[in-house]
Amino acid sequence: MANTQFLNCNRAIVEAALLSDCRFFAGYPLTPATECLEQASHRMADFGGVYLQGESEVSIINMLNGAAAAGFRCMTATSGTGLALMQEGLSHMAGIAEVPVVIVNVMRGGPGFANLAPSQADYFQATRGGGAGDYRCLVFAPETVQEAVDMTKQAFHLSDKYRAPAIILSDQMLAETSEAVDLGQPLSGDDLPEKWWATTGCEGREPIYSGRPGKDYGPHAQYLSGDLTMNLIGLEIPGRDEDTLEAHMLRLGEKYRLIEENEAHAETLYIDDADLAVVAFGTSARLIRPAIEAARADGLRVGLIRPTLLWPFPSKLLAEAAEGIANFLVVEMSMGQMLEDVRLAVQGKAAVELFSTLGGAIPRPETVEPEIRRLLGAA
């Protein structure tokens, strides 16, 4: 049964989170994400959940760490400067505790505080991470409000499945876009995963602790007990090789390999006969679709590849496309951050060029279409 409402993207994401059993939202106001906090503050109690406004982004990420370790689905929303302050805690959540959380980053102009206009220059921040050590976050890139709703639900599902943080990359323009969306229905208890690893109390069983590297977190986990004290610095100690940080990181790397193998995805349009592929995500992809349609209407063979997850990046799909497509045009609101991933994916088999807008400027069909025509020799 449809559950249709007319909402802007910020509010729709929160409604989707509530229907996904999110019951803890902690945040610190930062434009253009503040509407997410406002919506959560009004609605969490209706679902038996808790909204908490912290004193800083540093405190927020650690609150989420505690809530996630206790088994609650939890969320925050911020912008790039706020996410920067969360990186230490996020590094721990992703790489040591391995607890799930969903973070909405409503991108705005940078570097620093810059302006409040749309941007996609937090790509590196999301896909590379700014915290210490080797870790990865799932990164979703919605194009429409409906897709943001659907991806929010998927983000909670995959975050739980892999015990890995998930980031939803929105931007100021998408955040303030209002559309009719089908929010769907609430999850039932049967739809939720069992979190045997959560610190929910240990009456009737032995303790389970979150954040112990090098162990399988089995139902009878041991922690700080005699000679089984964890070895965080990775020293090779006879009889305790399985307890090193190196062993933990190797297991983490295998998890990331499985995510790359199973979860990479992109939308493709007109790729089968294309001589030029435009690669864009999120708002940029939405804005330039008319340029692609206009060029196709004139007989120009141009297609679109739109990554819907930015990590894992659809490198295999792009590599396969480069076998038959000679030219790629990356369109993004940054100096060319996704450009690097596209070039790595095609491995020199095709020429890759950039069309970028900066400082809050957006790509428009009338500015991108001439570039498409030029690259196809039809200018």
N, C-alpha and C positions, 0 to 999 in steps of 0.2 A: 504494500500500500504506500502510495506516494506521501511524502511529508514535505510539501513545497512551501518555501518561504522566500521573500525578497530581502536579501541581506547583502551587505558589503563583505568583502573577503575576510577582513579581520574578524568580524562577528561570526561569519559562517564557519570559519576554522574552529572557533571555540565551541560552537554548537555541535560540530562533528566530533570534537574531542569528548564532549559530555556523553554523546551517544556511543562512544567507544569505551566507556567506563573510566574515563579520566576523572579522578576524584581529588586531585590536589593540584592547584595552580598557584605558583609563587612567581611574583614578578616585581619589577621596578620600572616606573613609567619612563618611556623613551619614545618620542615621536619618530616614525609613524606607526609604532606597534602598540601605542597606549590603548587604543580601542579594544584590543584583545583582552587587556587587563580589566578594562571597564566592563566588558561583557561577562568575563569570568567572575568578577566581583558581584554582579547581579544574579548570576545563574547557578553558581556552584552549589549554593545551599539548597536549591530546588532539587538537586540530584543527590543530596546527602554528602556533598563534598566540601572541601575547605579551600577558600581563597585567602592568600596571605601576601601582603605587600611588604617586602623586606627593605632594609636600609641601604642596600647596595646590590649590584649584580654578583659580587663575590659571595655574599651571604645567600643569595637566591640559589646559586648552583649547588651549594652545599646542603641547603634545605631539600632540594630535589634529590640529591644523592641519598639522604636519609630516607626520604619517602619511598624512593625506588627500591632501596635495599630492603625495606619492609614489605615490598610486594605491591605497592600502589602504582597504578598508572598515573603519571604526572607530566606536567607541561609547564613551559614558560614561553614568553614572547619578548623579543627585544629587537634592537637594530645592531649594526656592525660594531659600533663602539661599546655597546653593552656586552655583546658576545665576546669581544676581546677580553673583557674583565672576567669572563667565565671560563677562560681557557684552561687554567690550572685545574679547577674542579672537573671540567669536562674530560681532561686528559686522564684523571683518576677514574672517573665513571666508565670511560671507554676501555682503558687499558689495564686497570688493576681490578676494580670492583666488578666490571662487566655488568652494569645495571642498565636497564632500558629507561629512556626518557625521550620526549619529543620537544624540540626547540624550534620555535618559529623565528626566523630572522627576516624582518621586513626591511629590505635593503634601502639605504638612502645614500646621498652623495658623500664621498670621502675624498682624500684621507682625513683622519681626525673627525671632527664634528661636521665640517664642510657645510652642506645644505640639506634640505628635507626633500629634495626632488628624487625621482626614480633613478636607480643605478643597479648594475649587476657586478660591481667591483668587489663584492665579498665572496666571489667564486673561490679564490685561493684560500681564503679564511675557512670556508666550509669544507672544501674538498681536500685540502692539505692539513688543516688543523694548525692552531697557533700555540698549543700547549706542548709540554715536554714529552719527548719520547715518540715511539712508533705507536700510532693508533689511527683508527678510521671511524668516521661517522657515515651512516647512510644519508644521502642528500637528495631531496625531492625538489623538482622544479615545475610547479603548476603553471598553466597558461591561462586558465579561466577560474572563476569562482567555483563552479561545479567540480572542476578537476582538483582544486584545493581541498574541497570537502572529501572527495574520494581518496586523495593522497594522504590526508590526515588520518583517515581510518587505516590505510595501508601502512603508514608510518608507525602507528601503535602496534600493528600486527607484526611487522618485520623487526621492530625494535625488541619486542618480547621474544620473537623466534630466535634471534641471534644474540640477544643480550648485548645490544649495541645501541648507542644514542642515534637518534634520527633528527635531521635538520630539514625544515621546510623553508626553502628560499622563496620568499615573496619579495615585493618591492612596493614603493610608495604608490605607484599607479595601480597595480593590481589590488593592493590593500583597500583602496578607496573606490574600487569598481563594485557596483551593486548589480546583481543579477538574480533572477529567479533560480533557485537551486532545490533539488530534491535531497533533503538531509538523510533520508532513509529512516530506519527504525533502530531503537537501542539494541545493543548486543544482549543476548541472554547469557546466563551463567555458563552454559555449555560451550559458548563461543570463546571463552577466556582460557588461556593456558594455565596449567598448574605450575606454580612457582615454588617448587620444592626447595629452592635455594634461599628463599626470602627469610629474613630474620623476624619471624612472627611469634617468637617465644618458643620454649623447648619443653613444655610440660609433657611428660610421657615419652620423650625421645632425647637423644644426645644433641648438643648444640650444633648449629650450622652457622658459619660465619661468612659474611660477604667480604671479598677482597683478599683472598689468600692465593697468591700466584703459585703456579706449578702443581696445583691439585685439581682433581676432577670434581670437587664439590659434591661428593657422594653423600648419601643419606646419613652416614655416620662419620662426618668430617671431623678431623682432629685439628686442634689449633693451639699453638704455644704450649704443647704438652711434652716436656722432657726433650728428647733428642729430635722431635718433629717440629721444633720451632722453624718458621719459614726463613729461607735464606734469600733476602731481597737483593743482595748485591751480586748474586749469580756465581759465587765461588763454587768450584767443584770440590765437594767434600765426599770422601768415600762412603758409599751406602746411601747418599742423599742426592744423587744426580737428578732425580725426578723433582726435587724441591728447589731447583735453581730458578732465578728469574729468566735465564736463557730458555729453559724448558717451557716456562710459562709463555714467553714471547713466541716461541716456535708454534705452540698450540694456537696462540692468537693469530699468527700469520696464516695458519691453515684455515682458521675460521674466515678470515678476510678473503682467502682464495675461493672458498665455497660461495661467499656472497658475490664475488665478481663473476663466478661461473653461472650462478643461478638467478641473479636479480637485475643484471644490466638490461636496460630497455630504452627504446626510442621509437617515436612515431616517424614513419616515412611516408612521403607523398610524391608521386610521379618519379620515383627513383629508377624504375626498370629501364626507361629509355633516356635517362638524363645525360646531358653532356656537362652540366654544371649542377652541383649540389650546394644549396644554401644550408648552413648549419646554424641553428639559433635555438635558444631556450626561453621559456617563460614569456614575459611581456614582449621581448624582441620578436619572438616567433609569431606571436599573435598580430603584431603591428605590421609585419611585412608580408603576410599571406596574400593581401591584394596585389602586391608587386609580382609575386610568383604566378598568380592566376592571370594577370594582365599579360605577362610574358608568354605564358602557355597559349593564351588566346591568339597571340600573334605567331604561333608555331615554333616558339623557342623552347628547346628541350631543357627545362630547368626543374629541379625537384627540391624537396625539403627533407632534412633530417633533423628531428627535434628530440634531443635527449630528455627523457622524463625523469630519469635519475642522473645526477651529475657525478655521484659516486655510489655504486660502481659505474664508471663511464662506459658507454657502448662502443668500446674500442674495436671489438671484433666486427661489429656491424659496419663501422666506418672502413675498416681494412678491406672487408669484402666489397664494399661499394667502390673503393679506390681501384679495384681491378678493372672496372669498366667506365669509370668517370674520371675525366682528365683534370677537372678543376673544381675546387671547393671555395666557397665564400663564407666566412664566419662573420655573423652579425651579432654584436653584443654591445651592451652599454658599459664598456670598460676599455682599457688600453689593449686588450687582447689576452685575457686570462684563459678562457676556454680554448682560444687559438692554439695554445701550447699542447693541449690534450688532443686536438684534432690533428696537428702535425705529427705528434707521436704515434697516433693511431694509423695514419695513412702511410707512414714509414717511407716517405719520399717518393711514393708511387704516383702522386698527383700534386699539382700546384695548389697551394692554400694561401688565400689572401684574406685581408681583414677589412670590414667596414665597421667602424666604431663610432659611438657617440659618447660624449663625456659631460660631466658637470650638470647633469639633470636633463640634457637634451635627449630626445628619443629618436629611434630610427623610424622613418616614415616611408610609405610606399613610393612616394614621388622622389625620394632621395636614393632609395635602394634600387629601384627599377633601372635607372640609367647605368648603375654599376653592373647589374645582371646583363644588360644588353652589351656593355663594353666587353665583358669577359667572354661573351658568346659571339663577338665579332659583329654585332648588329647595332652598334651605337650610331 
